[in-house]
Amino acid sequence: AQSVTQPDIHITVSEGASLELRCNYSYGATPYLFWYVQSPGQGLQLLLKYFSGDTLVQGIKGFEAEFKRSQSSFNLRKPSVHWSDAAEYFCAVSLSGGYNKLIFGAGTRLAVHP
Amino acid sequence: DVKVTQSSRYLVKRTGEKVFLECVQDMDHENMFWYRQDPGLGLRLIYFSYDVKMKEKGDIPEGYSVSREKKERFSLILESASTNQTSMYLCASRGSLGDNEQFFGPGTRLTVL
């Protein structure tokens, strides 16, 4: 069965530090890949997505992610974290064809220290 | 911009009550989804609909039903609410063309006492 793993449940970084959130997926082919962010009390907002082409994807709010087929990974990065980035981050995969359901990871909660 | 709205942000119900959660989208999307979100479990798909009056079970449909009488509206129904259905419920919609991006509503936090 397809699955998405986010190994880090909680991460704390200092404001201005770099950030990398990990995501691994289990699927035979290359799925569509997404990162969503959820601020406290809010719904999910799409940060970026990958379907094909350039494996380094730029998103909103200064985030980027790199697809590595050999590692089945799609890690999210930001060079300098701002206090407003404190939120929960979800990696998701969608299978091509069929009803294209999204499969979510368990999420990584990011805390930012001043 | 795509807008997905949910009828309530917070809801408190008693065990055994029938509960309706409503979701409306304004982008003429064919596909609509209901998820529940629980700490440490991420989002889990309850039901989805790919057309009016059409529905498919997701990964955790037990205790829930859905209704899609109009394209823009997708309702989640808890026939007899139980305490283990206390959760955050998120609705999403997606078009049939292009990429697979889903657009999410703000969520309804349901507490069953």
Contacts between the chains, C-beta under 8 A, distances in Angstrom:
chain1	res1	chain2	res2	distance
A	4	B	42	7.9
A	6	B	42	8.0
A	9	B	40	6.9
A	32	B	99	6.8
A	32	B	100	4.9
A	34	B	100	8.0
A	34	B	101	7.2
A	36	B	104	7.7
A	41	B	106	8.0
A	41	B	107	7.9
A	42	B	106	6.1
A	42	B	107	7.4
A	43	B	4	7.6
A	43	B	90	6.2
A	43	B	104	4.1
A	43	B	105	5.3
A	43	B	106	4.4
A	43	B	107	5.2
A	44	B	43	7.9
A	44	B	90	6.9
A	44	B	92	7.9
A	44	B	104	4.2
A	45	B	104	7.6
A	46	B	101	5.9
A	46	B	103	7.9
A	49	B	99	6.5
A	49	B	101	6.2
A	51	B	99	6.0
A	90	B	42	6.2
A	90	B	43	6.9
A	92	B	43	8.0
A	94	B	100	4.1
A	96	B	100	7.9
A	99	B	31	7.2
A	99	B	48	6.6
A	99	B	50	5.9
A	99	B	56	6.6
A	100	B	31	7.8
A	100	B	94	7.3
A	100	B	100	4.6
A	101	B	33	7.9
A	101	B	45	6.1
A	101	B	48	6.9
A	101	B	58	7.3
A	102	B	33	7.8
A	102	B	43	7.7
A	102	B	45	7.6
A	102	B	92	7.9
A	102	B	100	7.3
A	102	B	102	5.8
A	104	B	35	8.0
A	104	B	42	4.1
A	104	B	43	4.3
A	104	B	44	7.7
A	105	B	42	5.5
A	106	B	40	5.7
A	106	B	41	6.0
A	106	B	42	4.3
A	107	B	40	7.9
A	107	B	42	5.2
